[in-house]
Amino acid sequence: MSAKSFPPGKVDLIYSKSKVYVHPNKNSKENIPGFLYFIKESSISTDRELLFGWTPEHYLTQSDLEVFQKVDLDSINVNLPSNFKNHHNFIKRPSTFGSFSFSISLGNLFSIQIRPPSLGWWYGSIIINTRSSSDKLPVVFFHDDECPSTQREQSLKNKNFDPFGDDNGLFWGGLQMLDFLKNVAVVEKSSLENSILLINPTLMDLNNFSPTNIADDNNAKKNPFDFKKMLNDARWSVLETLARVTKFTKKSVDNVLDESPLPIKNLLKNPEVQRVNDEFDTARVYLAKWAMGVQEEAEKTRKQIILDENSRDLLSKELGLNFDKLLPEEILQAHERHREVSKQEWDSFFDHTGRLLITVNEVKNRIFHGGLNQVVRSEAWLFLLGVYPWDSSSAERYELNKVLRRDYETLKSKWQDDKEIQQDEYYKDQKFRIEKDIQRTDRNLEIYKNHGTEEGEDEGDDDDFDVSNVRNPHLFKLREILLTFNQYNDKLGYVQGMTDLLSPIYVTLQDDSLSFHCFVRFMDRMERNFLSDQSGMRDQMNTLNELVQFMLPELYIHLEKCDSNNLFFFFRMLLVWFKREFIWDDVLRLWEILWTDYYSSQFHLFFALAILQKNEKIIINHLRQFDEVLKYINDLSMTYKLNDLLTRSELLFLKFRKMVEIIDRSSEPSDAKSPINDNLRLLLSKELVIQKETTRVQG
């Protein structure tokens, strides 16, 4: 059914709950009965656009009242999603002019506080909080003794000798409404208060939501019921916490959003953008800042970087007409990836004292073109990451290990033994973020799974509502390494995404001290990804933008037409070095190849370029909009062929280097400015690009 087939002035009632009251004061005679409802305004409405509201019974016409009552009873034990999509119950849009009636979109719903029936309070109730602090919605109470749908459900449960709801508490009417809500929205319990349910929460919400001022049940029994105080306390609890959520990030983004033009605001609301934002809070900040500044920089450089006709003629004479293409035969002719470096071959690189017999570049060449066998990684990675000097002997490395262990234990003891640090708000915030993130990192791996070891202990994840309860010993070591890094690099601290970078190192080495020192060296090159002002990510995204213009000009022009020349779909990939795009073994192989810096310390940008080159024809021929491009690239995750992309990225680098050489050679006698800027030239360097956080950011 199209949106036009909705009767004029009508909406589709998809859920209703009767005998839900508003209590204006203590006088029960003045309680107002009504309906909680979900309505759909058109057949193309998304779940986030569904309206959730409450209306008094006396506002409804007789015909609409009958529809509300019918939908209430029909909602019992049905397949809710298919039911409301295939059946229509048209009503007049409920009025919201009354002092208590309301209607809000699911996208604007922030949280619901659940208060089940208890001995001290007969009726269960919910407190609804929106994302706007100016909205003041009434507390609504479920009069289960009057509600036909609740009575019928309770009867069915009693017949089955199961009076409980899904949460093992006594069944009540509010649970039926929540069952429906879970079909149209993501509903997560607050990590620090079970009574608070977050609706469609961002990762920022989940990480930082910690309600205060929750009413104490014991005090509630001692003191007389004060409805207004209960409402104010609960509401203030939610709003105060929302205001505290990552103050720096939230404030900086909101300021940018307020000043952004409407197209940019719509861009940030795009579902595919939200999909990336939900994984990494920094993605939303970056996109907002890009919208205001980075785009202008890219537009300024485009005329310089997309080669003029003279430059293209020059390159075509030396490299052929298709100099900016990787032809199929060119890829087929490229040498295949060599076999991986085995334990026997790795050992043959060293003499009897453990010193290298061949050059470092020869070792890196083999690793770059073949990768390492799993049994070699625990030693080879220490060399690649600079923990072990390439010119050291076995005896020197043995002594070095002792020093590394002592240094790690000394650093760890600083936060473990210092009560003043443990009481510091910054430390407590960092600790909470770390403990929250490690419980979501690579839990599919056997090493991170919990297994019951004591009688009566269940297998499963750690306690979602007590994030400090880390039962898995390997997760516990991840926690200690990250807290120690927080002490070591006290300006940067912990930032979301670092667990993704540490986990493969720890799983490979399974030694906390060596893992810490490898992580420190890895973060030397990756710290720029996590700077509070995002200058490091902005620089890389700008350089990639320029590289695409230089190497794939036709694709770049098409991406411009699609409003996708921001290359936002690469933010997640660059942030954690493609960790979310490949299966585990391929991630390990890719990282060790990138760590060689064999051609360039920024070879990961050519790897990103290879992904675009591989999909260039499909993007140009079939994709026309920003969300189409973003969704297409996002959906490629876990489908990439690593060896194919490595071959393409090497060919692209070699072609890029040759193009730069030709252009430089041709421009030497002339004073004309070269189209090759400093950012592009830096791609030819093997020196690490290191950017450090200079000031600790609070909040």
Legacy VTK file of the C-alpha trace (Angstrom):
# vtk DataFile Version 3.0
C-alpha trace
ASCII
DATASET POLYDATA
POINTS 699 float
0.000 0.000 0.000
1.446 3.375 -0.962
1.455 6.399 1.285
-1.282 7.946 -0.901
-3.663 5.078 -0.111
-3.853 6.085 3.550
-7.264 7.731 3.982
-6.958 11.528 4.268
-6.346 12.639 7.849
-5.935 9.041 9.051
-3.038 7.159 10.606
-2.463 3.447 11.147
-2.797 2.283 14.762
-0.298 -0.574 15.121
-0.324 -1.026 18.899
-2.641 -0.019 21.720
-2.694 -0.578 25.476
-5.897 0.270 27.343
-6.508 1.422 30.911
-3.240 3.273 31.168
-3.861 6.161 33.557
-2.410 9.533 34.347
-2.602 10.425 38.053
-2.726 14.249 38.258
-2.674 14.166 42.069
-3.259 11.886 45.070
-7.037 11.930 44.598
-7.793 8.672 42.800
-11.154 10.019 41.642
-9.334 12.407 39.350
-7.230 9.708 37.643
-7.584 9.875 33.853
-7.918 6.586 31.886
-6.410 6.422 28.404
-4.454 4.443 25.838
-0.753 4.112 25.170
-0.287 3.713 21.440
2.071 3.419 18.493
0.932 4.832 15.183
2.305 4.915 11.673
1.759 8.016 9.577
2.363 6.425 6.169
3.397 3.110 4.652
6.922 4.438 4.068
7.476 5.510 7.671
10.584 3.976 9.219
10.590 2.493 12.705
12.279 5.626 14.050
9.403 7.682 12.614
6.701 5.714 14.427
4.840 7.880 16.922
4.541 6.781 20.546
1.928 8.504 22.650
-0.859 8.546 25.184
-4.397 9.859 24.754
-7.341 10.004 27.189
-10.299 7.769 26.406
-12.708 10.710 26.337
-10.763 12.336 23.456
-11.710 9.476 21.117
-14.762 9.175 18.926
-16.831 6.037 19.396
-15.532 4.475 16.183
-11.898 5.184 17.043
-12.411 3.951 20.612
-13.579 0.605 19.209
-10.459 0.392 17.028
-8.207 1.130 20.033
-9.943 -1.600 22.048
-9.733 -4.106 19.182
-5.993 -3.481 18.603
-5.397 -3.818 22.352
-6.862 -7.325 22.403
-5.343 -8.319 19.051
-1.845 -7.565 20.345
-1.727 -10.703 22.529
0.546 -13.511 21.325
0.876 -12.383 17.725
3.854 -11.886 15.473
3.916 -8.160 16.014
6.189 -7.001 13.196
4.370 -8.877 10.429
1.005 -8.149 12.040
1.292 -4.383 11.920
2.845 -4.400 8.432
0.116 -6.488 6.845
-2.976 -5.198 8.673
-4.230 -1.649 8.923
-6.350 -0.048 11.603
-6.996 3.493 10.449
-7.992 6.117 12.975
-8.041 9.856 13.211
-4.714 11.162 14.532
-5.050 11.380 18.352
-5.123 14.949 19.624
-2.222 16.229 21.723
-3.809 19.491 22.800
-4.681 18.264 26.291
-2.440 18.951 29.260
-1.358 15.285 29.572
-1.715 13.774 26.088
1.485 13.488 24.061
2.917 12.017 20.885
6.665 11.678 20.133
8.682 9.900 17.455
10.755 6.868 18.408
13.791 8.753 17.122
13.220 11.366 19.842
12.683 8.820 22.632
15.741 8.621 24.896
14.841 6.336 27.797
12.053 4.741 29.809
12.272 4.164 33.541
10.350 1.061 34.594
8.597 0.862 37.964
6.867 -2.558 38.251
3.998 -3.113 40.698
5.152 -3.733 44.279
3.696 -4.211 47.729
4.121 -0.517 48.365
2.645 0.605 45.043
-0.162 -1.346 43.421
0.153 -0.018 39.872
3.190 -0.392 37.669
4.290 2.769 35.893
6.790 4.151 33.405
8.604 7.498 33.222
9.316 8.568 29.650
12.275 10.785 28.773
12.908 12.334 25.378
16.144 13.630 23.912
14.867 17.174 24.405
15.207 18.523 27.941
12.228 20.834 27.351
9.739 17.966 26.960
7.822 17.140 30.152
5.734 14.019 29.791
3.420 12.587 32.437
4.118 9.405 34.341
1.625 6.786 33.154
0.256 3.974 35.330
-0.928 0.550 34.172
-4.207 -0.407 35.876
-3.863 -4.116 35.201
-7.019 -4.983 37.121
-9.079 -3.077 34.508
-7.163 -3.812 31.283
-8.742 -6.634 29.185
-5.523 -7.538 27.345
-3.515 -7.765 30.570
-6.250 -9.815 32.261
-6.364 -12.222 29.331
-2.581 -12.627 29.278
-2.498 -13.215 33.035
-5.163 -15.892 32.673
-3.126 -17.688 30.018
-0.036 -17.562 32.209
-1.914 -18.850 35.248
-3.200 -21.803 33.240
0.390 -22.625 32.324
1.499 -22.134 35.937
3.818 -19.354 34.751
2.868 -16.018 36.338
6.217 -14.430 35.516
7.423 -12.126 32.772
10.600 -12.518 30.694
12.690 -10.815 33.388
11.498 -13.378 35.987
9.485 -10.697 37.761
5.699 -10.874 38.112
3.894 -10.207 34.858
2.256 -6.783 34.459
0.860 -4.690 31.630
3.953 -2.613 31.052
5.813 -5.730 29.901
3.387 -6.148 26.988
4.114 -2.637 25.780
7.877 -3.270 26.107
7.572 -6.494 24.096
6.169 -4.467 21.227
8.746 -1.694 21.631
11.584 -4.225 21.332
10.294 -5.174 17.886
10.613 -1.645 16.537
13.586 -0.235 18.491
16.814 -1.293 20.150
16.148 -1.427 23.893
19.148 -1.692 26.237
19.246 -1.674 30.012
21.389 1.045 31.532
24.632 -0.518 32.665
24.387 1.028 36.122
20.633 1.076 36.796
18.402 -1.822 35.748
15.216 0.219 35.891
16.394 2.524 33.080
15.912 1.309 29.501
17.806 3.214 26.803
15.975 3.441 23.475
18.035 3.212 20.274
21.132 4.146 22.301
24.362 5.299 20.748
27.627 3.842 22.015
28.124 7.126 23.816
24.839 6.548 25.662
25.771 2.980 26.586
29.284 3.881 27.731
28.435 6.901 29.800
24.865 6.641 31.047
25.082 6.402 34.822
21.884 7.697 36.491
22.054 9.308 39.892
19.379 10.235 42.398
17.533 6.960 41.862
14.939 6.646 44.603
15.988 4.311 47.411
13.357 1.627 47.988
13.943 1.576 51.751
13.499 5.337 52.015
10.373 5.083 49.899
8.818 2.809 52.465
9.715 5.145 55.331
8.545 8.376 53.729
5.025 9.206 52.496
4.576 9.037 48.729
5.323 12.340 47.017
4.314 12.069 43.368
5.843 15.379 42.265
9.148 14.635 44.006
9.261 11.156 42.437
8.733 12.622 38.979
11.244 15.424 39.453
13.917 13.178 40.964
13.614 10.541 38.263
13.473 13.064 35.462
16.397 15.072 36.826
18.366 11.853 37.130
17.997 11.150 33.433
18.505 14.692 32.189
21.478 15.344 34.455
23.173 12.230 33.092
22.378 13.106 29.501
24.009 16.480 30.035
27.124 14.778 31.433
27.536 12.350 28.557
30.966 12.982 27.082
30.782 16.737 27.592
33.606 17.594 25.242
32.378 15.460 22.349
28.704 16.275 22.725
29.306 20.001 23.021
31.666 20.170 20.069
29.313 18.203 17.828
26.200 20.111 18.882
27.902 23.441 18.203
28.827 22.303 14.716
25.374 20.861 14.055
23.654 24.062 15.103
25.692 25.961 12.519
25.413 23.356 9.764
23.184 23.772 6.716
20.158 21.494 6.425
21.793 19.027 3.962
24.592 18.377 6.463
22.109 17.821 9.293
20.259 15.328 7.105
23.558 13.651 6.265
24.286 13.035 9.951
20.838 11.467 10.392
21.365 9.025 7.521
20.870 5.387 8.695
24.110 4.234 7.071
26.008 7.053 8.774
24.409 6.060 12.072
25.560 2.485 11.488
29.171 3.685 11.549
28.504 6.219 14.314
27.053 3.490 16.531
30.374 1.622 16.365
32.637 4.587 17.041
31.492 7.825 18.656
34.369 9.681 17.003
32.901 9.022 13.556
30.022 11.397 14.230
32.376 14.078 15.498
34.614 13.697 12.466
31.732 13.894 9.994
30.359 16.996 11.678
33.735 18.718 11.594
34.340 17.610 8.029
31.035 19.127 7.045
32.238 22.518 8.245
35.872 22.513 7.225
37.463 19.530 5.552
35.225 19.699 2.504
36.405 23.248 1.797
40.032 22.119 1.900
39.330 19.287 -0.537
37.562 21.671 -2.925
40.534 24.064 -2.828
42.998 21.360 -3.805
40.979 19.611 -6.477
42.115 21.770 -9.396
45.730 21.239 -8.409
45.563 17.502 -7.922
43.371 16.323 -10.783
45.978 16.452 -13.493
45.722 19.003 -16.265
45.782 18.029 -19.912
49.542 18.541 -20.288
50.310 16.294 -17.335
47.955 13.599 -18.606
49.540 13.722 -22.057
52.983 13.401 -20.510
51.984 10.382 -18.416
50.141 8.688 -21.266
53.262 8.921 -23.486
55.385 7.113 -20.911
52.850 4.829 -19.242
50.251 4.331 -21.969
46.751 5.693 -22.517
45.375 3.774 -19.534
48.013 5.003 -17.104
45.338 5.719 -14.468
43.830 2.228 -14.709
44.816 -1.189 -13.422
44.028 -3.455 -16.348
42.910 -7.074 -15.714
45.960 -8.465 -17.550
48.211 -6.215 -15.456
46.794 -7.711 -12.264
47.050 -11.263 -13.629
50.666 -10.735 -14.629
51.576 -9.386 -11.199
53.504 -11.885 -9.163
51.409 -13.954 -6.805
51.794 -13.525 -3.075
54.701 -15.643 -1.914
54.234 -18.443 0.571
54.162 -17.385 4.211
57.360 -17.308 6.241
57.544 -20.644 8.068
59.242 -21.330 11.383
62.114 -23.050 9.580
62.643 -20.112 7.222
62.393 -17.580 10.052
65.042 -19.439 12.062
67.299 -19.507 8.998
67.396 -15.698 9.028
69.515 -15.786 12.241
72.921 -17.225 13.165
73.717 -19.332 16.239
73.856 -16.212 18.441
70.437 -15.038 17.285
71.723 -12.194 15.102
70.367 -11.536 11.603
72.271 -13.121 8.729
70.418 -11.096 6.092
69.447 -7.440 5.867
66.378 -6.026 7.602
65.008 -4.983 4.207
65.264 -8.586 2.961
63.301 -9.805 5.987
60.663 -7.140 5.453
60.467 -7.979 1.756
59.629 -11.600 2.596
57.050 -10.624 5.208
55.478 -7.998 2.938
55.060 -10.475 0.097
54.068 -13.531 2.105
53.157 -12.796 5.678
54.070 -14.963 8.639
53.103 -18.400 9.817
51.160 -18.254 13.060
53.939 -19.881 15.104
56.414 -17.172 14.022
54.292 -14.154 14.915
54.878 -14.113 18.663
58.580 -13.437 18.007
58.525 -11.620 14.657
55.969 -9.031 15.762
58.346 -7.898 18.497
60.862 -7.004 15.791
58.302 -5.434 13.458
56.919 -3.217 16.227
60.366 -2.146 17.416
60.313 -3.821 20.823
63.302 -5.981 19.816
66.160 -4.229 17.958
66.899 -5.914 14.621
70.618 -6.037 15.449
70.201 -7.734 18.837
71.325 -11.240 19.818
69.292 -13.916 21.621
71.144 -13.202 24.876
70.485 -9.470 24.586
66.802 -10.085 23.954
66.647 -12.385 26.989
68.000 -9.605 29.202
65.755 -7.059 27.503
62.717 -9.161 28.398
63.610 -8.861 32.076
63.788 -5.069 31.780
60.508 -4.895 29.882
58.771 -7.015 32.534
60.152 -4.848 35.347
59.097 -1.632 33.576
55.587 -2.942 32.996
55.137 -4.044 36.614
56.424 -0.661 37.835
53.944 1.234 35.663
51.105 -1.073 36.638
51.818 -0.645 40.338
51.367 3.131 40.009
47.613 2.856 39.457
47.150 -0.355 41.416
48.740 0.902 44.639
47.867 4.592 44.605
44.508 5.152 46.322
44.542 8.801 45.298
44.688 7.863 41.605
41.915 5.314 42.062
39.640 7.991 43.521
40.380 10.465 40.746
37.318 11.128 38.547
39.348 11.001 35.334
40.792 7.611 36.271
37.362 6.228 37.232
35.912 7.405 33.927
38.777 5.835 31.967
38.436 2.590 33.929
34.708 2.408 33.216
35.235 2.977 29.479
37.928 0.301 29.319
35.881 -2.258 31.233
32.844 -1.563 29.082
34.731 -1.889 25.804
36.708 -5.043 26.568
33.460 -6.901 27.189
32.468 -6.206 23.584
35.796 -6.983 21.893
36.307 -10.244 19.975
34.097 -12.249 22.321
33.612 -14.819 19.555
37.203 -15.963 20.090
37.617 -18.998 22.331
40.257 -17.250 24.439
37.778 -14.549 25.502
34.801 -16.800 26.218
33.705 -17.432 29.784
33.484 -21.032 30.925
31.906 -22.073 34.208
34.596 -23.356 36.502
32.792 -23.646 39.782
29.701 -25.612 40.660
26.639 -23.570 39.825
28.572 -21.017 37.748
27.124 -20.426 34.297
28.982 -19.952 31.072
28.375 -16.689 29.310
29.460 -13.098 29.152
30.514 -10.994 32.078
27.927 -9.148 34.129
26.479 -6.476 31.805
25.358 -4.436 34.783
28.623 -4.571 36.716
31.254 -3.883 34.102
34.081 -4.250 36.631
33.135 -7.933 37.011
35.650 -9.328 34.495
35.711 -13.093 35.005
37.690 -14.132 31.936
41.417 -14.022 32.848
42.470 -12.837 29.382
39.944 -10.002 29.374
41.240 -9.112 32.824
44.758 -8.830 31.388
43.473 -6.641 28.560
41.959 -4.419 31.239
45.269 -4.189 33.130
47.263 -3.434 29.976
44.906 -0.619 28.971
44.829 0.859 32.478
48.623 0.751 32.510
48.741 2.440 29.106
46.397 5.064 30.524
49.022 5.662 33.218
51.896 5.581 30.711
50.323 7.980 28.190
48.347 10.145 30.594
47.522 12.841 28.027
45.915 10.510 25.506
44.462 8.027 27.991
41.961 5.498 26.687
39.848 6.160 23.598
37.193 3.908 22.106
38.731 1.646 19.459
41.985 0.926 21.272
40.681 -2.464 22.402
40.448 -3.395 18.717
44.138 -2.610 18.313
45.325 -4.393 21.466
43.315 -7.598 21.178
45.155 -9.189 18.191
48.505 -8.396 19.810
47.518 -10.000 23.108
45.964 -13.083 21.492
49.129 -13.605 19.424
51.651 -13.034 22.223
49.584 -14.056 25.292
52.101 -12.272 27.488
50.889 -9.157 29.271
54.253 -7.417 29.530
55.290 -7.969 25.903
51.760 -7.178 24.729
51.889 -3.875 26.589
55.201 -2.851 25.010
54.049 -3.912 21.538
50.850 -1.942 22.023
52.848 1.134 23.085
54.908 0.918 19.873
51.796 0.305 17.754
50.153 3.334 19.360
53.179 5.477 18.424
51.942 5.307 14.848
48.229 5.027 15.668
47.927 7.793 18.282
47.102 10.311 15.574
43.876 8.375 14.959
42.687 9.166 18.482
43.615 12.818 18.997
40.846 14.862 20.618
40.858 17.467 17.835
40.820 14.658 15.235
43.591 16.372 13.281
45.302 13.017 12.678
42.240 11.394 11.131
41.476 14.563 9.200
44.987 14.603 7.720
44.748 10.972 6.631
41.280 11.373 5.161
42.428 14.491 3.287
45.491 12.672 1.945
43.345 9.740 0.837
40.987 12.220 -0.810
43.905 13.730 -2.727
45.254 10.285 -3.614
41.904 9.267 -5.113
41.814 12.489 -7.131
45.335 11.839 -8.412
45.028 8.101 -9.128
41.306 7.555 -9.835
40.069 10.894 -11.195
36.964 9.519 -12.951
35.848 7.788 -9.775
36.485 10.902 -7.707
34.358 13.057 -10.025
31.552 10.497 -9.723
31.888 10.432 -5.926
31.540 14.205 -5.955
28.242 13.862 -7.807
27.134 11.352 -5.155
28.132 13.711 -2.301
30.542 10.971 -1.244
33.885 12.641 -1.900
34.278 12.960 1.896
35.129 9.211 1.786
33.393 8.827 5.147
33.017 5.094 4.513
36.772 4.789 5.151
36.679 6.388 8.602
36.105 3.133 10.467
38.619 1.286 8.276
41.433 3.747 8.856
40.643 4.232 12.551
41.313 0.589 13.473
43.229 -0.516 10.377
40.472 -2.541 8.691
39.877 -4.680 11.791
36.097 -4.746 11.213
36.405 -5.536 7.490
38.291 -8.858 7.465
38.206 -12.225 9.178
40.598 -12.624 12.102
43.454 -14.419 10.292
43.403 -11.869 7.460
43.613 -9.005 9.953
46.772 -10.511 11.455
48.297 -10.995 8.008
47.400 -7.466 6.887
48.786 -5.803 10.025
52.163 -7.548 9.879
52.471 -6.542 6.220
51.655 -2.919 7.014
54.107 -2.938 9.962
56.997 -3.645 7.566
56.691 -0.122 6.058
58.319 -1.841 3.078
57.207 0.784 0.567
55.646 3.430 2.770
54.699 3.991 6.397
51.263 4.994 5.055
50.720 1.988 2.825
47.322 1.525 4.470
46.089 4.438 2.317
47.035 2.534 -0.842
45.223 -0.481 0.556
42.142 1.738 0.944
42.721 3.000 -2.604
42.780 -0.612 -3.816
39.337 -1.187 -2.317
38.011 1.747 -4.342
39.838 0.685 -7.506
38.438 -2.830 -7.183
34.886 -1.467 -7.001
35.297 1.544 -9.311
33.127 0.280 -12.185
30.251 -0.778 -9.938
30.255 2.553 -8.109
30.322 4.600 -11.319
27.773 2.497 -13.206
25.236 1.743 -10.501
25.453 4.088 -7.488
24.060 7.614 -7.515
23.482 8.734 -3.917
25.564 9.159 -0.758
23.638 6.508 1.163
23.922 4.045 -1.751
27.722 4.388 -1.832
28.029 4.209 1.953
25.780 1.162 2.225
27.556 -0.600 -0.632
31.005 -0.126 0.920
29.762 -0.991 4.419
28.191 -4.197 3.124
31.495 -5.316 1.589
32.775 -6.001 5.105
33.965 -9.628 5.493
33.751 -10.246 1.721
37.157 -8.863 0.680
39.872 -11.090 -0.804
43.020 -10.058 1.039
45.616 -11.275 -1.482
43.839 -9.606 -4.387
43.736 -6.258 -2.552
47.374 -6.557 -1.499
48.388 -7.132 -5.114
46.306 -4.183 -6.295
47.623 -1.885 -3.561
51.236 -2.736 -4.470
50.586 -2.083 -8.170
48.879 1.209 -7.333
51.811 2.302 -5.183
54.354 1.437 -7.872
52.278 3.296 -10.461
51.935 6.282 -8.138
55.689 6.374 -7.539
56.375 6.197 -11.261
53.862 9.000 -11.993
55.512 11.232 -9.397
58.959 10.542 -10.870
57.786 11.401 -14.405
56.065 14.620 -13.360
59.041 15.709 -11.249
61.453 14.964 -14.066
59.414 16.966 -16.556
59.041 19.976 -14.256
62.707 20.284 -13.221
63.734 22.842 -15.875
60.600 24.883 -15.277
59.514 27.081 -12.407
55.947 25.811 -12.743
54.450 24.527 -9.522
54.241 20.745 -9.359
50.793 19.189 -8.885
52.378 16.837 -6.348
51.849 18.440 -2.944
53.588 17.633 0.344
50.846 15.259 1.523
51.252 13.097 -1.560
55.036 13.182 -1.418
54.944 11.999 2.189
53.334 8.777 0.942
56.718 7.816 -0.524
58.423 7.952 2.866
59.020 5.009 5.193
59.382 7.269 8.234
56.499 6.982 10.699
54.080 9.898 10.841
53.743 10.532 14.571
51.299 12.964 16.140
50.870 13.134 19.912
48.099 14.414 22.152
49.458 17.524 23.869
46.798 18.181 26.498
44.641 15.805 28.479
40.967 16.193 27.550
38.569 15.814 30.456
35.083 14.384 29.964
LINES 1 700
699 0 1 2 3 4 5 6 7 8 9 10 11 12 13 14 15 16 17 18 19 20 21 22 23 24 25 26 27 28 29 30 31 32 33 34 35 36 37 38 39 40 41 42 43 44 45 46 47 48 49 50 51 52 53 54 55 56 57 58 59 60 61 62 63 64 65 66 67 68 69 70 71 72 73 74 75 76 77 78 79 80 81 82 83 84 85 86 87 88 89 90 91 92 93 94 95 96 97 98 99 100 101 102 103 104 105 106 107 108 109 110 111 112 113 114 115 116 117 118 119 120 121 122 123 124 125 126 127 128 129 130 131 132 133 134 135 136 137 138 139 140 141 142 143 144 145 146 147 148 149 150 151 152 153 154 155 156 157 158 159 160 161 162 163 164 165 166 167 168 169 170 171 172 173 174 175 176 177 178 179 180 181 182 183 184 185 186 187 188 189 190 191 192 193 194 195 196 197 198 199 200 201 202 203 204 205 206 207 208 209 210 211 212 213 214 215 216 217 218 219 220 221 222 223 224 225 226 227 228 229 230 231 232 233 234 235 236 237 238 239 240 241 242 243 244 245 246 247 248 249 250 251 252 253 254 255 256 257 258 259 260 261 262 263 264 265 266 267 268 269 270 271 272 273 274 275 276 277 278 279 280 281 282 283 284 285 286 287 288 289 290 291 292 293 294 295 296 297 298 299 300 301 302 303 304 305 306 307 308 309 310 311 312 313 314 315 316 317 318 319 320 321 322 323 324 325 326 327 328 329 330 331 332 333 334 335 336 337 338 339 340 341 342 343 344 345 346 347 348 349 350 351 352 353 354 355 356 357 358 359 360 361 362 363 364 365 366 367 368 369 370 371 372 373 374 375 376 377 378 379 380 381 382 383 384 385 386 387 388 389 390 391 392 393 394 395 396 397 398 399 400 401 402 403 404 405 406 407 408 409 410 411 412 413 414 415 416 417 418 419 420 421 422 423 424 425 426 427 428 429 430 431 432 433 434 435 436 437 438 439 440 441 442 443 444 445 446 447 448 449 450 451 452 453 454 455 456 457 458 459 460 461 462 463 464 465 466 467 468 469 470 471 472 473 474 475 476 477 478 479 480 481 482 483 484 485 486 487 488 489 490 491 492 493 494 495 496 497 498 499 500 501 502 503 504 505 506 507 508 509 510 511 512 513 514 515 516 517 518 519 520 521 522 523 524 525 526 527 528 529 530 531 532 533 534 535 536 537 538 539 540 541 542 543 544 545 546 547 548 549 550 551 552 553 554 555 556 557 558 559 560 561 562 563 564 565 566 567 568 569 570 571 572 573 574 575 576 577 578 579 580 581 582 583 584 585 586 587 588 589 590 591 592 593 594 595 596 597 598 599 600 601 602 603 604 605 606 607 608 609 610 611 612 613 614 615 616 617 618 619 620 621 622 623 624 625 626 627 628 629 630 631 632 633 634 635 636 637 638 639 640 641 642 643 644 645 646 647 648 649 650 651 652 653 654 655 656 657 658 659 660 661 662 663 664 665 666 667 668 669 670 671 672 673 674 675 676 677 678 679 680 681 682 683 684 685 686 687 688 689 690 691 692 693 694 695 696 697 698
